[in-house]
Amino acid sequence: MILSLEETKEWLRIDGSEDDGSVQMLIAASENYLKNATGTVFDHTHDQARLFCLVLVTDWYESRELTASKVGEKVRFTVQSMLLQLSNC
């Protein structure tokens, strides 16, 4: 694992445990995204990989309430990139 739940919640400034399941899912997805994009499995000792995952989790967490009418180019690009990566798994 690159990120722990505790450090990710601290980064996101989340108190309490009500979003723990969602945050854990985002952590796992960010680590899989990085692995699919690079073909490399990173661990918690690689600071750049940790920062990448934290930034990705932050973007996804803060954008989790988007509706179809609010989806912008950035989100569409991310979704297209994810689909491409997933199709090559």
DSSP file (Angstrom, degrees, kcal/mol; ACC not computed):
  #  RESIDUE AA STRUCTURE BP1 BP2  ACC     N-H-->O    O-->H-N    N-H-->O    O-->H-N    TCO  KAPPA ALPHA  PHI   PSI    X-CA   Y-CA   Z-CA
    1    1 A M              0   0    0      0, 0.0    43,-0.8     0, 0.0     3,-0.1   0.000 360.0 360.0 360.0 137.5    0.0    0.0    0.0
    2    2 A I        +     0   0    0     41,-0.2     2,-0.3     1,-0.2    41,-0.1   0.871 360.0  32.4 -85.4 -42.4    1.2    3.5   -0.9
    3    3 A L        -     0   0    0     24,-0.1     2,-0.3    50,-0.0    -1,-0.2  -0.873  68.9-143.3-119.0 147.9   -1.2    5.4    1.4
    4    4 A S     >  -     0   0    0     -2,-0.3     4,-1.9     1,-0.1     5,-0.2  -0.738  26.3-119.7-100.3 158.4   -2.8    4.6    4.7
    5    5 A L  H  > S+     0   0    0     -2,-0.3     4,-2.6     1,-0.2     5,-0.2   0.905 112.4  53.4 -60.7 -41.8   -6.3    5.7    5.6
    6    6 A E  H  > S+     0   0    0      1,-0.2     4,-2.1     2,-0.2    -1,-0.2   0.929 110.3  44.1 -63.6 -47.1   -5.0    7.8    8.5
    7    7 A E  H  > S+     0   0    0      1,-0.2     4,-2.2     2,-0.2    -1,-0.2   0.862 114.1  51.5 -68.6 -32.6   -2.5    9.8    6.5
    8    8 A T  H  X S+     0   0    0     -4,-1.9     4,-2.4     2,-0.2    -2,-0.2   0.912 109.7  48.7 -69.5 -41.9   -5.1   10.3    3.7
    9    9 A K  H  X>S+     0   0    0     -4,-2.6     5,-2.8     2,-0.2     4,-0.7   0.883 111.3  50.8 -64.1 -37.4   -7.7   11.6    6.1
   10   10 A E  H ><5S+     0   0    0     -4,-2.1     3,-0.6     3,-0.2    -2,-0.2   0.925 110.6  49.0 -64.1 -43.7   -5.2   13.9    7.6
   11   11 A W  H 3<5S+     0   0    0     -4,-2.2    -2,-0.2     1,-0.2    -1,-0.2   0.896 115.7  43.3 -60.4 -42.0   -4.3   15.2    4.1
   12   12 A L  H 3<5S-     0   0    0     -4,-2.4    -1,-0.2    -5,-0.1    -2,-0.2   0.546 110.7-124.9 -81.3  -7.6   -8.0   15.7    3.3
   13   13 A R  T <<5 +     0   0    0     -4,-0.7     2,-0.5    -3,-0.6    -3,-0.2   0.936  52.4 161.4  60.1  49.6   -8.6   17.2    6.7
   14   14 A I      < -     0   0    0     -5,-2.8     2,-0.3    -6,-0.1    -1,-0.2  -0.892  22.1-167.3-103.9 125.9  -11.3   14.7    7.5
   15   15 A D        +     0   0    0     -2,-0.5     3,-0.2    -5,-0.0     2,-0.0  -0.818  55.1  23.2-103.5 151.2  -12.4   14.2   11.1
   16   16 A G  S    S-     0   0    0     -2,-0.3     3,-0.1     1,-0.1    -2,-0.0  -0.193  83.0 -96.9  86.0 179.0  -14.6   11.2   12.0
   17   17 A S  S >  S+     0   0    0      1,-0.1     3,-1.5     2,-0.1     4,-0.3   0.312  84.9 105.5-121.7   7.0  -15.1    7.9   10.3
   18   18 A E  T 3  S+     0   0    0      1,-0.3     3,-0.2    -3,-0.2     4,-0.2   0.781  89.8  40.1 -65.1 -26.1  -18.3    8.4    8.3
   19   19 A D  T 3> S+     0   0    0      1,-0.1     4,-2.7     2,-0.1    -1,-0.3   0.290  82.3 109.0-102.2   9.4  -16.4    8.6    4.9
   20   20 A D  H <> S+     0   0    0     -3,-1.5     4,-2.7     1,-0.2     5,-0.2   0.887  77.6  50.4 -55.9 -44.0  -13.8    5.9    5.7
   21   21 A G  H  > S+     0   0    0     -4,-0.3     4,-2.0    -3,-0.2    -1,-0.2   0.920 113.0  45.8 -61.2 -44.5  -15.3    3.4    3.2
   22   22 A S  H  > S+     0   0    0      2,-0.2     4,-2.2     1,-0.2    -2,-0.2   0.912 113.4  49.2 -64.8 -43.0  -15.3    6.0    0.4
   23   23 A V  H  X S+     0   0    0     -4,-2.7     4,-2.4     2,-0.2    -2,-0.2   0.905 110.0  51.2 -65.5 -41.2  -11.8    7.2    1.2
   24   24 A Q  H  X S+     0   0    0     -4,-2.7     4,-2.3    -5,-0.2    -1,-0.2   0.900 110.0  50.1 -62.1 -40.3  -10.4    3.6    1.3
   25   25 A M  H  X S+     0   0    0     -4,-2.0     4,-2.4    -5,-0.2    -2,-0.2   0.904 111.1  48.9 -63.8 -41.2  -12.0    2.9   -2.1
   26   26 A L  H  X S+     0   0    0     -4,-2.2     4,-2.4     2,-0.2    -2,-0.2   0.871 109.3  52.7 -67.0 -37.0  -10.4    6.1   -3.5
   27   27 A I  H  X S+     0   0    0     -4,-2.4     4,-2.2     2,-0.2    -2,-0.2   0.955 111.7  45.3 -60.9 -50.2   -7.0    5.1   -2.1
   28   28 A A  H  X S+     0   0    0     -4,-2.3     4,-2.2     1,-0.2    -2,-0.2   0.904 113.7  49.9 -61.3 -42.1   -7.2    1.7   -3.8
   29   29 A A  H  X S+     0   0    0     -4,-2.4     4,-2.5     1,-0.2    -1,-0.2   0.889 109.9  50.5 -65.1 -38.9   -8.4    3.2   -7.0
   30   30 A S  H  X S+     0   0    0     -4,-2.4     4,-2.3     2,-0.2    -1,-0.2   0.894 111.0  48.3 -67.4 -38.3   -5.6    5.8   -7.1
   31   31 A E  H  X S+     0   0    0     -4,-2.2     4,-2.2     2,-0.2    -2,-0.2   0.893 113.3  47.1 -68.9 -39.0   -3.0    3.1   -6.5
   32   32 A N  H  X S+     0   0    0     -4,-2.2     4,-2.9     2,-0.2     5,-0.2   0.893 110.0  54.1 -66.3 -39.4   -4.5    0.9   -9.2
   33   33 A Y  H  X S+     0   0    0     -4,-2.5     4,-2.3     2,-0.2    -2,-0.2   0.935 110.1  46.8 -58.8 -47.3   -4.6    4.0  -11.5
   34   34 A L  H  X S+     0   0    0     -4,-2.3     4,-2.0     2,-0.2     6,-0.4   0.916 113.4  48.3 -62.3 -44.3   -0.9    4.6  -10.9
   35   35 A K  H  X S+     0   0    0     -4,-2.2     4,-2.9     1,-0.2     5,-0.3   0.919 113.5  46.9 -62.6 -44.2    0.0    1.0  -11.5
   36   36 A N  H  < S+     0   0    0     -4,-2.9    -1,-0.2     1,-0.2    -2,-0.2   0.859 113.9  48.5 -66.4 -35.4   -2.0    0.8  -14.7
   37   37 A A  H  < S+     0   0    0     -4,-2.3    -1,-0.2    -5,-0.2    -2,-0.2   0.828 127.7  22.4 -73.9 -31.8   -0.5    4.1  -16.0
   38   38 A T  H  < S-     0   0    0     -4,-2.0    -2,-0.2     2,-0.2    -3,-0.2   0.658  90.1-129.4-111.4 -20.5    3.1    3.2  -15.3
   39   39 A G  S  < S+     0   0    0     -4,-2.9     2,-0.4    -5,-0.3    -4,-0.1   0.599  74.8 112.1  76.7  10.6    3.2   -0.6  -15.2
   40   40 A T        -     0   0    0     -6,-0.4     2,-0.7    -5,-0.3    -1,-0.3  -0.934  63.9-139.7-121.0 139.5    5.0   -0.3  -11.9
   41   41 A V        -     0   0    0     -2,-0.4     2,-0.2    -3,-0.1    -9,-0.1  -0.883  27.1-167.4 -96.6 117.3    3.9   -1.2   -8.4
   42   42 A F        -     0   0    0     -2,-0.7     2,-0.2   -11,-0.2    -7,-0.1  -0.610   3.5-153.7 -99.1 161.5    5.1    1.5   -5.9
   43   43 A D    >   -     0   0    0     -2,-0.2     3,-1.8   -41,-0.1   -41,-0.2  -0.687  40.3 -82.3-125.2-175.8    5.1    1.4   -2.2
   44   44 A H  T 3  S+     0   0    0    -43,-0.8   -42,-0.1     1,-0.3   -40,-0.1   0.557 117.7  70.1 -67.4  -7.8    4.9    3.9    0.7
   45   45 A T  T 3  S+     0   0    0      1,-0.1     2,-0.9     4,-0.0    -1,-0.3   0.578  78.4  85.4 -85.5  -8.4    8.7    4.7    0.4
   46   46 A H    <>  -     0   0    0     -3,-1.8     4,-2.3     1,-0.2     3,-0.2  -0.800  61.2-168.2 -98.2 100.7    8.3    6.4   -2.9
   47   47 A D  H  > S+     0   0    0     -2,-0.9     4,-2.6     1,-0.2     5,-0.2   0.845  84.0  52.4 -60.5 -38.2    7.4   10.1   -2.1
   48   48 A Q  H  > S+     0   0    0      2,-0.2     4,-2.4     1,-0.2    -1,-0.2   0.898 110.5  48.1 -67.5 -38.7    6.4   11.1   -5.6
   49   49 A A  H  > S+     0   0    0     -3,-0.2     4,-2.3     2,-0.2    -2,-0.2   0.903 111.7  50.8 -65.7 -40.8    4.0    8.1   -5.9
   50   50 A R  H  X S+     0   0    0     -4,-2.3     4,-2.4     2,-0.2    -2,-0.2   0.925 111.5  47.2 -61.5 -45.3    2.5    8.9   -2.5
   51   51 A L  H  X S+     0   0    0     -4,-2.6     4,-2.7     2,-0.2     5,-0.2   0.916 109.9  53.4 -64.1 -42.8    2.0   12.6   -3.6
   52   52 A F  H  X S+     0   0    0     -4,-2.4     4,-2.5     1,-0.2    -1,-0.2   0.939 111.6  45.7 -55.8 -48.4    0.4   11.5   -6.9
   53   53 A C  H  X S+     0   0    0     -4,-2.3     4,-2.9     1,-0.2     5,-0.2   0.892 111.8  51.3 -65.4 -39.7   -2.1    9.3   -5.1
   54   54 A L  H  X S+     0   0    0     -4,-2.4     4,-2.4     2,-0.2    -1,-0.2   0.916 111.7  47.3 -62.4 -42.5   -2.9   12.0   -2.5
   55   55 A V  H  X S+     0   0    0     -4,-2.7     4,-2.3     2,-0.2    -2,-0.2   0.917 113.9  47.4 -65.1 -43.1   -3.5   14.5   -5.3
   56   56 A L  H  X S+     0   0    0     -4,-2.5     4,-2.5    -5,-0.2     5,-0.2   0.930 112.4  48.6 -65.0 -45.6   -5.7   12.0   -7.2
   57   57 A V  H  X S+     0   0    0     -4,-2.9     4,-3.0     1,-0.2     5,-0.2   0.909 111.1  51.9 -60.3 -41.9   -7.7   11.0   -4.1
   58   58 A T  H  X S+     0   0    0     -4,-2.4     4,-2.7    -5,-0.2     5,-0.2   0.931 110.3  47.8 -60.4 -46.6   -8.2   14.7   -3.3
   59   59 A D  H  X S+     0   0    0     -4,-2.3     4,-1.3     1,-0.2    -2,-0.2   0.935 116.3  43.2 -60.5 -47.7   -9.5   15.5   -6.7
   60   60 A W  H  < S+     0   0    0     -4,-2.5    -2,-0.2     2,-0.2     4,-0.2   0.902 114.9  49.4 -66.6 -41.1  -11.9   12.5   -6.7
   61   61 A Y  H >< S+     0   0    0     -4,-3.0     3,-1.1    -5,-0.2    -2,-0.2   0.928 113.8  44.8 -65.1 -45.2  -13.0   13.2   -3.1
   62   62 A E  H 3< S+     0   0    0     -4,-2.7     3,-0.3     1,-0.2    -1,-0.2   0.710 117.3  45.9 -73.2 -19.0  -13.7   16.8   -3.7
   63   63 A S  T >< S+     0   0    0     -4,-1.3     3,-1.7    -5,-0.2    -1,-0.2   0.245  78.3 109.7-103.7  11.4  -15.5   16.1   -7.0
   64   64 A R  T <  S+     0   0    0     -3,-1.1    -1,-0.2     1,-0.3    -2,-0.1   0.665  73.3  56.1 -67.5 -16.5  -17.6   13.2   -5.8
   65   65 A E  T 3  S+     0   0    0     -3,-0.3    -1,-0.3    -4,-0.1     2,-0.1   0.210  75.8 133.2-100.7  15.8  -20.9   15.1   -5.9
   66   66 A L    <   -     0   0    0     -3,-1.7     2,-0.3     2,-0.0    -3,-0.0  -0.391  41.2-154.3 -65.4 140.9  -20.6   16.0   -9.6
   67   67 A T    >>  -     0   0    0     -2,-0.1     3,-1.7     1,-0.1     4,-0.6  -0.693  33.9 -98.4-107.4 168.7  -23.7   15.5  -11.7
   68   68 A A  G >4 S+     0   0    0      1,-0.3     3,-0.8    -2,-0.3    -1,-0.1   0.845 123.8  54.1 -56.8 -35.3  -23.8   14.8  -15.4
   69   69 A S  G 34 S+     0   0    0      1,-0.2    -1,-0.3     3,-0.0    -3,-0.0   0.678 109.9  47.9 -74.2 -15.4  -24.6   18.5  -16.1
   70   70 A K  G <4 S+     0   0    0     -3,-1.7     2,-0.3     2,-0.1    -1,-0.2   0.400  78.7 121.1-104.4   1.1  -21.6   19.6  -14.1
   71   71 A V    <<  -     0   0    0     -3,-0.8     2,-0.1    -4,-0.6    -3,-0.0  -0.516  46.2-164.8 -71.4 125.3  -19.0   17.3  -15.6
   72   72 A G     >  -     0   0    0     -2,-0.3     4,-2.4     1,-0.0     5,-0.2  -0.357  36.3 -89.0-102.5-176.6  -16.2   19.4  -17.1
   73   73 A E  H  > S+     0   0    0      1,-0.2     4,-2.8     2,-0.2     5,-0.2   0.875 123.0  56.0 -60.6 -40.1  -13.4   18.7  -19.6
   74   74 A K  H  > S+     0   0    0      1,-0.2     4,-2.3     2,-0.2    -1,-0.2   0.929 110.6  43.8 -60.5 -46.0  -11.0   17.7  -16.8
   75   75 A V  H  > S+     0   0    0      2,-0.2     4,-2.8     1,-0.2     5,-0.2   0.919 112.8  51.7 -67.1 -43.3  -13.3   15.1  -15.5
   76   76 A R  H  X S+     0   0    0     -4,-2.4     4,-2.6     1,-0.2    -2,-0.2   0.911 110.6  49.1 -59.7 -42.3  -14.1   13.8  -19.0
   77   77 A F  H  X S+     0   0    0     -4,-2.8     4,-2.7     2,-0.2    -1,-0.2   0.926 111.6  49.1 -62.4 -44.4  -10.4   13.5  -19.7
   78   78 A T  H  X S+     0   0    0     -4,-2.3     4,-2.6     1,-0.2    -2,-0.2   0.921 112.3  47.8 -61.2 -44.7   -9.8   11.6  -16.5
   79   79 A V  H  X S+     0   0    0     -4,-2.8     4,-2.5     2,-0.2    -1,-0.2   0.915 112.3  49.1 -64.2 -42.8  -12.7    9.2  -17.1
   80   80 A Q  H  X S+     0   0    0     -4,-2.6     4,-2.2    -5,-0.2    -2,-0.2   0.913 112.0  49.0 -62.1 -42.3  -11.4    8.6  -20.7
   81   81 A S  H  X S+     0   0    0     -4,-2.7     4,-2.4     2,-0.2    -2,-0.2   0.907 111.4  49.7 -64.4 -41.5   -7.9    8.0  -19.5
   82   82 A M  H  X S+     0   0    0     -4,-2.6     4,-3.0     1,-0.2     5,-0.2   0.915 109.9  50.6 -63.3 -42.7   -9.2    5.6  -16.8
   83   83 A L  H  X S+     0   0    0     -4,-2.5     4,-2.2     2,-0.2    -1,-0.2   0.907 109.9  50.5 -62.9 -40.7  -11.3    3.7  -19.3
   84   84 A L  H  X S+     0   0    0     -4,-2.2     4,-0.8     2,-0.2    -1,-0.2   0.932 112.9  46.1 -61.6 -46.1   -8.3    3.4  -21.6
   85   85 A Q  H >< S+     0   0    0     -4,-2.4     3,-0.9     1,-0.2     4,-0.2   0.917 112.3  50.1 -62.9 -43.7   -6.1    2.0  -18.8
   86   86 A L  H >< S+     0   0    0     -4,-3.0     3,-1.2     1,-0.3    -1,-0.2   0.844 104.9  57.8 -65.4 -32.5   -8.8   -0.4  -17.6
   87   87 A S  H 3< S+     0   0    0     -4,-2.2    -1,-0.3     1,-0.2    -2,-0.2   0.715 106.7  50.1 -69.9 -18.4   -9.3   -1.7  -21.2
   88   88 A N  T <<        0   0    0     -3,-0.9    -1,-0.2    -4,-0.8    -2,-0.2   0.342 360.0 360.0-100.0   5.5   -5.6   -2.6  -21.2
   89   89 A C    <         0   0    0     -3,-1.2    -1,-0.2    -4,-0.2    -2,-0.1   0.483 360.0 360.0 -76.0 360.0   -5.6   -4.5  -17.8
